[in-house]
C-alpha cells in the first residue's frame, strides 16, 4: 500500500484498511488482549466515520476529529486525560502509519522477548566491554547498539544458529532484508552496528573470515531528511491547551517550554537537575547527554515562571534531584524514553492535526525553534550554540525546512553563550 496519509479514504474502504492492519498485527505476534484493544478502537473509528458521514475525508483529518472527540469526552468524564485517551491516540497512530506506509512496525520490541543463544551471550558482553574500553562509546550509544545486536542474535537463534562461528553471508543478507520496512537511516545504523561487531569477531578469531566485508554500504546524506516543524500558531495552541492548575499540567508545560523556547534535547530535559538551574544568573547550565559538552542558556522569564510554578506547586516532595518526576508514587525520575506521550496527551486535547505526515514529539519542537531562528536571520553559529551542536554543519539542515508566517522568537539570541 503506497497510499499517502492525506489521500481520500474512498479509494480503499476504511473497513478493509482495518482488516488488513489487524492481519499484520496478528503476523507480528500481538497478544489477544492487544488485538482486542486495537479492534475495538478501530471499530469505533469506523462507526464515527459512518455516523458523521466522514468516509470521504483524508485519513489525517478523520483521525484528528475522532481523537479530538473521543479524548475530550474522556477528559470531561475523568477530569484528567489518562490511560484510556492515550490508548486511543496510540491505536489510531498505528493505523495512520499503516495507511501511510503500508506496514506496521512495533514501536519497541520488548527486550524480554529477545533471547540471545547462551554461547553468544558471553561474546556480546565481551564486545560491549570492548566498545566501552577501546571505542569509548557513550552509554546511550552502547545501549542502542547492544539492543540492535540482540535482535540480530535472536534472529540467528530462530534459524537454529547457536554460535558465531556458524554465521554465513546468507544469514546477514536475510536479516537485513527483514529490516527493509524501516527507514534508510535506521537500516544504515543497523548495518554499521553489525559491521563493528563482525570486525570484532574476526579480530578475536571467532569467525573463519571477516564477514563485515559482505555487508552492503548504505549511505544516507546528512541533509536527506527535512526536519518536521510546527506552525507557530499550532505551538501556541498546544501550550494554551495545557491545564496549568494541575500537577501534570504544571510539569508538562515546563517541559514543553524547555523544548520549544530553549531547544533542549529530550535527554537533557529528562536528566535536568535542580542544581543545573542557576537562579541568580538566570541561566540553565547542563552537560549535554549526547555530546558530553557544556551548554549554557538564558532562563527567560516565561520558562523561569513555569519552572517556579511546577517546583512550588506541582513537584512532589522527594529527595530526588531531577527536576521532572513521574506523577504517581514513588515519584521517580524519567529513566528513559522520548517523553512522546506528553506531547501526544495535550496535542490530542488541543485537537491539533497536521496536513501531511509529521513528527510530533518533543524533538520536533526543538526543530521548530531552530527554523524560527533561521527565518529571523539568526547566524548559523548562534543557532548552533543554542542547540548545542558541536559542528555547525549539523545546523544547516534546518535551512531546508519551509515554515510560513513565523513570529518573533522568545529567546534573545544575544544572551546565548555556548561554553
Secondary structure, 3 states (H helix, E strand, C coil): CCCCCCCEHHHCCHHHHHHHHHHHHHHCCCCHHHHHHHHHHHHHHHHHHHHCCCCCCEHHHHHHHHHHHHHHHHHHHHCCCCHHHHHHHHHHHHHHHHHHHCCCCCCCCCHHHCCCCHHHHHHHHHHHHHHHHCCCCCHHHHHHHHHHHHHHHHHHHHCCCCCHHHCCHHHHHHHHHCCCCCCHHHHHHHHHHHHHHHHHHHHCCCCCCCHHHHCCCCCCCCCCCCCCCCCHHHHHHHHHCCCCCCHHHHHHHHHHHHHHCCCCCHHHHHCCEHHHEECCCCEEEEECCCCCCEEEEECCHHHHHHHHHHHHHCCCCCCCCECCECCCCCCCECCCCCCHHHHHHHHHHHCCCCCCCCCCCHHHHHHHHHHHHHHCCCCHHHHHHHHCCCCHHHCHHHHHCCCCCCCCCCCCHHHCECC
